[in-house]
Amino acid sequence: MSATVCQSCGAKIRESCTRCPRCRAFIVAAPEAGGAGSPVTFRVNPTMALVVAVVCAIPAVMWWSRTPVPQARTPARAVRPASPPPGAPPPTVIEDAAKLPALPAPKPSQGLPSDSQSADAATALSLHRAVLEQDPLNAAAVYGVGRALLILGRSREALGPLQQAAQLRPGDWATTFTYGRALMAVEDFPAAVGVFRNARVIAPNEPASIANLAMALLRMGDRPGAAREFAAAIRLDGRDPALRLGLAISLDAAGQDSDAASAYREYLRLTPAGPEADRINARLSYLSGGRRST
């Protein structure tokens, strides 16, 4: 059996061995030169091998870390453009010399007693509340409490009873109309528009519903809509100068000078010495002179 010598530690080993049994060095045969040669051995240092492996692995790790990782795609969310706040009126016509006349008071109904014709509101409030203690769902008493509070100027307190009364008596025009008046008093004009539209359905020929609907639309800034409703109320009650004044102001604010001037003149014909006569005459002079700013 032939033997060879380990070049690392000098131990004699069999020629068939590939590693030295003493130092564990690899035995590699040297390439033959001219048909003859001797085996050559080399020793692999385990520590150096580990270092080389780590050094070689670093670029691979760096390449992997730079590789973009596919991200889960989420559906795009539609972004709605910001809308103006509800109830915001359009830009007001710039006034230089004359100012718009004051708005007329909300129109009362001829079918309901006016506040001055009512019994003492405080007494009525106590009487209606006494009834409710015995019958909490008495619709007439609930309505009486709300109306008394409204007359007393306690409009926000009146909203709850009047809303409840309107729900208890959905087809009663007086209850619905009074609830709308309370909403106007607290300046909840969008809600008042809905209530007065309902009152108009209940009593189509009652001009007070339409007039107050027009007033609420005008306070919201819907001048063309207000003008249409004032015109509709005038067709039912052409003798009320307040309706003409409301129509004139709506047209004036909408920039319809000629139509506004006609409505102002009709108001003066009905009420030549009214409280707004001087201001309206000044307004007519302003409009006819063509000095409206734009």
PyMOL commands that set and color helices and strands:
alter all, ss='L'
color gray80, all
select helices_A, chain A and resi 46-66+115-117+121-134+139-151+155-168+173-185+189-202+207-220+223-236+241-253+257-270+277-288
alter helices_A, ss='H'
color red, helices_A
select strands_A, chain A and resi 3-5+12-14+26-28+40-42
alter strands_A, ss='S'
color yellow, strands_A
deselect
rebuild
show_as cartoon
